[in-house]
């Protein structure tokens, strides 16, 4: 996937770009996959190609990880790509961001993860939506095939997408699935009545922008408010979203029967894209960040506002907990999570941006009011349910270690997974008690116990 072109003098470095000379200048330089010494590479370049700006696009798979940036001249920007899947993606990207002297960090696909990097206080951080989306202009097409199209991957990393596509087929709806280059995909979006999208794991993916750019009618999965989709585009006017399989099938059937509505929404979506989201705007955004002149608006996600309840506290363990649940979320359609109020509002608020989690808080009467006030300040109150007394059955129960150590019976442990937070040196004596009740320890920080199926 070629990067956004931000300069005529740009040099692209990476394992997937063959070394290429043009007009007496290096245009791309192929390196081995993995980590490499950027300062050594820069010193080998012609003097007139040494950088004023280094833009690093990196993700948790770390196929291209430049190091020793302190010895590289000019400003350095880190573009955070996918942090919503893969092995410990947030831990890896936080560690890399701390390792190198970046002047600015920019979130590109996962604005709901911006708060983690803000809380880590590594460098100034902002959000630029999908900086690597290319625009292949298409005249608006009013004559469309009465099909549902999906263009993209349907493999082992996309179990939910695969499940939903099979359900669409089983319902007898006219589905076409392809994997083709982006220019061809733009023509398909522009000539098909409905384009289906399903994020991998609650991310605001490139397809959202690509479909609307081409004038396609987008039907996509419902993301959390923290994803920012409903800020960038108008739900129900520029695109349509669905909550679950039944909702998806009902909407697909409705819009197949109403092509005029599809065209109206597709036209509005394309207009919205062309107004605010073309690559020329993304280049301006990047260069303003690079120069330090960007007018960065306050984050729409109130969890990213400095100083709010528990800001930055217990960050590493909270990230680990989140990554466990993010991994679960990739595999399951719905996960019922009960959180102990003793965890605090900040730890509970971390969970709401995983749209397949149904989160409820178990709080006593005296805990309930301050907890609700704190969750309100963090902007997540409407995404959480409250229960009083002992929690009912759930898939995941998250408790403060002190709460677990005070348990005298197992009535409240009606769960498959039990997770203990802030458990250093105080859970050992409870492990045998949990084992006797069918729980086996499978991880720590957070401590995770799984109950065997009966």
N, C-alpha and C positions, 0 to 999 in steps of 0.2 A: 504494500500500500504506500504509494509515494506521499511524502509530506507536503503540507501547504507551502506554496512558493511565496516567500516573503521578501525576496531580493533577487535581482538579476545576477548578483555575485554569490549566490548561495552555493555552498558545497554540502552535499548529502553524504553522510558516513553511516555505514551499517552493513550487516552481513548479507542482506538481500539485494544490494545495489552493486552491480558490476562497476569496476573502475572504468571511468570514461573521461576522455579529454575532448574539449570542444573550444575552438577559437583560442587555443594556447592556454586554456585554463582547465584545471580539474573541475569537473561538474559533479562527479560522485566517486566515492572511494570505498571499495569493499574491504571489510575486516572480518576476522574470525568471530563467531558467535561467542557472547559472554562478556567478561570484563576486560578492559584494556586501558592502557595509560594514554589519556588524551593529551597530556602535555608533551609526551614523546612524539606522538603523531603530529601535533601542531608544529613542533620544531622541525619536522621533516618537510613541511610544506614550503612552497615558494613564499618569499617574504611578503608579496602583495596579496597572498591568500590567507594570511593569519587573521584570526577572527576578531571582530569588534563585539560580536554577540554569538554566544553558544546556546542553542536551544536543544535540550535533551528531552526526547520523547521516550518514556520508559514505563514498563509495567512489571507486574510481579513475576512474570516468567523470565525476565532479565536476560533476554537474548542479546541486548545491546546496552552495555552499562559502562559508560566512560568514567574513569577515575582520575585522581590527581588534577582536578579542575582548578585548584588554587594556583597552579603554575601556568594556567592558560590566561592570556590577556582578555580584557573585555568583560562585559556582563554575562551572567549565566542564568538561564531560565530553565526550570524543570516543568515539563508538561506531564501531568499524571494521567496515564491512560487507564486501562481496566484495573480497578481494585475491587471488583464485585465477584470475582471467581479466581480459581487457581489456589495454590498452596500458600496459606498465610499471607495474602496479598497486602493487607494494610501494614502488618508488621514489617514486611520486606521494604515497602516503599517509604515508610517512616524512617527505617534504619538508613536507607540510601539518602533520603533528603537531609538527614542529620550529618551524614558522612561528608558531603561536599558543600562548598560555600555558595549556595544558590542565592541570587539576589531577589528572586521572585519564584513562587510556586503557583502553578495554574492547574486547576482541575478541569478536565475536558469532558468526561463521560459520566462521572458519578458525583454530581453536586451534593447528593445526600451524604457523601463522605468528606465534604469540605471541613466540617466541624472538627474532625479528628486532627487535621493538620493545623487548623487554627489553634486548637487546644495545645498542640505540641509546641507552639511558639518557636518554630524553626526559622521562618522567613515570612515576609508579607505574602498573602495568598489571595487569589481571586479565581473567578470562574469564567471561562470562555467556552461556550457550548460547541462541542464537536468541531475542533479546529481543522480536522483532516477530512471534512466532507467536501467533495468536489461537486460542482454544479454543471450539469449537462443540459443546457436550455432546451425546453420543449414547448412548441406552441400548444396552447390548450386544446385538447381533443374532446369533442362532444360525441363522437361516434366510438363506442367502446364495446368490447366483447363482454358478454354477460358471464364472466368468470370471477373466481377468487384466485389471486396469484400470491405466492410466497417465493421470494428470491433470497437465498441464503443457506446457511449450514443447518443440517438436521442430523447431528451425530451424537456421540456419547456425552458431549458436554452440554447438550440441549435436551434433556429428557422431557421437560414440560412442553417445549415446542413440538417435539415429536409426538407426544401424547395428544396435543390439541389438533395437530394436522391429521392424525389418524381418525380422530373423532369427527372432524369435518368430512372426511371421506366416507366414514361409516354412516353419516347422516344423509348421504347421497347428494351433497352439494358439489357444484362444478369447480373443483380445485385443481390448480396447476402449480407444481413445485419445480423450481429451477435453481441452478447455481451458475450464474453467468457474470461476465464483467459488468462493472458499474454503468458504462455508457449504454449497453444493451438493456440493462435493468431499468434505466430511466425511460426508455421507449416502451417497455412492458408496463410500467406503472401508469404511463400516460395513455395507454390504450386498453386497459382492463378496468372493469367496473369497480372492483374492490381489491385493495392490497392488504393482506393480513400481516401483522407483526406480533411477535412475542419476545419480550426481552429475555436475556439469559437469566438475570437475577435481580430484577428491579432497577436496571440501569436505563438511562435515557440514551438509547443506542442511535447509531448513525442512520439506520433505516427510517426513523421518524423524520429526519431532515431530508433524506434523499427522496422519499416518496412525495413529500409536499413540494420539494423543489421541482420535481418533474410534473406536478399537477395531478398526482395520484390521489385516490380516495383512501385514506388511512384508517384502518381499524386495528387498534393496538391495545395491549394489556394495560390495566389501570395501575399506575405507579403511585408511590406515596407523595404527599404534598411536598416533601423535602426534595424530590427529584427535580422540581422546577418546571415540569412540563406544562402545567396549567398557568404558569406565569409567562412562558415564552409563546404559547399558543392557547387558543380558546377551546376548551373542551365542549363538544357538541356543535361547534361552529366551524373550526378548522380541522378537526379530527373527531373520531368516535372511539371510545374505549370500552372495554368489557372487564367484568370483575371475575367471572368464573366460566366454566364450560357452558352451562345452561344459558348464561347471559350472552356469551359469544355466539352460540348457534342461533338464538333468537334474533340477534342483531344482524347476523349475516343473512338470514332468511328475509328479514324486513327490507334490508337495503338491496338485495337482489331483486326484490319485487318493486323497488322504487328508485329507478335509475336517475330520475330528475333530482332527488335529494342527494344522491351520490355526487352528481356533477356540481351542485351548489356548494357542498362542503369542500370538494376537491379544489374548486376555484378559490374559495376563501383561504384554504390552507396554502395554496401556491402564492397568493397575494401576500399573505403574512410572511412567508419565507423570503420572498423577493424584497420586501420592505426592510427586513432587519437581520437576515441571516446568511447573506451571500458571502462567498470567500473573501471578497474585497473588504467586507466589514470585519471578518475574522483577522485579516492582515493588519488592519488599523488597530484592532484590539491588542494584538500581540506586540506591535511596535510601540504602542503607548505604554504597555506594561514594561517593555524592555527599556524604555527611556525614563521610566518612573513618572510619567505624566498622566497615567490612566486615572480617570475619574471613577474609582471603584465604588459602586453603590453599597449600602449596608447589606449584609447577607439576608436573603429571604428566610433562611433557616435560622430561627432564633437560638438554636443550640450553638451556633457559631459566633454569637455575640460575646465578647470577652467580659468576664466578671459575673456571668449569670450562675445560678445555683450549681455549685460543685465543679465549676469550669476548670478543666485540666487535672482534676483530682483522680488518683487511682487509674491513670490513663492506660497503662500497659495491660493490666488485668481486664479492664473493660474492653479493650481492643480484642483480646484473646476470646473473651466470652462472645463478642459480636461475631467474630470469624467462625466460631463453632456453629452459631445459629445461622449465619449466612450460608455455610456449607449445607446445613439441614434444609434451608429454604430452597436451595437449588434442586433438591431431590423430591420435595413434597409439594402437593397442591395447597394444603392448609395445615398449619401447625398451631396448636393451642398452647400458649405459654402463660404460666402464672408466675408473677414476680412478688417476692416478699417486700413489703414497704420499707423494711429496715435497710434495703440496698440503697435507698435514696433516689430522688427524682432523676438525677443525672444518669445513673446507670440504667434506669428503666427507659428514659427517653431515647437512649441509644438504639433501642430495638425497633422503634416504630417505622423506620424507613424500609424495613423488609416487608413488602406488601402481602406476603403469604403468611405472615405471623399474625395471630389473633392474640393480642396482649391484654392481660388483666392483672390488676394489682390487688393483692390480699392485704387489707389494712384494717387495723382496729379503729374504733371510734375516734380515739385521740390522735391517731396517725393520719386519718383521712383528710381532714381539712388542710393542714399544712402541705400535705402531699399534693392535693389538687391545686393549691395556689402555686406551688413550685412548678408542677407540670404545665400549668397555664402560662407562667412566665417563659418557659422553654418552648412554648408553641405547640405542644403535643397533647394537650388535655383531651381534645375531641377524638384522638386515635386510641384511647385506652379506656377499658372498662374497669369498674371497681367492684370488689366483693368484700364483705365483712365476715369475719369468722374463719373457719377452716376452709382451705381451698378444695374445690371439687376435683374430679378427674381431669387430667391434662396430659399433653405429650411431653412438655418440659416444665419442670418446677425449678425456679432459681431462688435460692435463699442465701441470706447472710449466714456465714459459718456459725455465728453466735446463736442464731435462731435454731439451727440444726442441733447444736450441742445441748440446747435446753429442751429438746423434745423428749417426752416421756413415753409416747406411744406413736404408732405409725399411721394414725387415721388420716393425717394430712399429706401422706406420701403416696397418693394415688396418681402415680406418674410413671412413665417409662424412663425418662432421663431426669436425674436430680443433679443440679449444679450448685456448688458452694463457692461463694465469693468471699474474699479476704479471709482465707482459711489457713494462713501460715501458722503452724505450730499449735493449732487448736482443734484440728479435725482428726488427728490420729486416733484419739480415744473413741471416736464415734464410728470409725470405719468398720470395726468388728460388729458393732450394733447394726449398721446398715447391711453388712454382709449377711447377717442372720435373717434379715428381712428381704433377701433376694437381690440386693444391689451389689454389683461388681464395679470396682474403680477402674475407669478407662482413661483418665487424664487428670492433669492438675494445672492450677492457675488459669482458668478456674478448675477446681476439682470437679470431675464429672463422674457420675455413677449411672450405670444402666441396669435396669431391672430386667431379668430374663423373662421372656414370654412364658406364661403359664399354659 
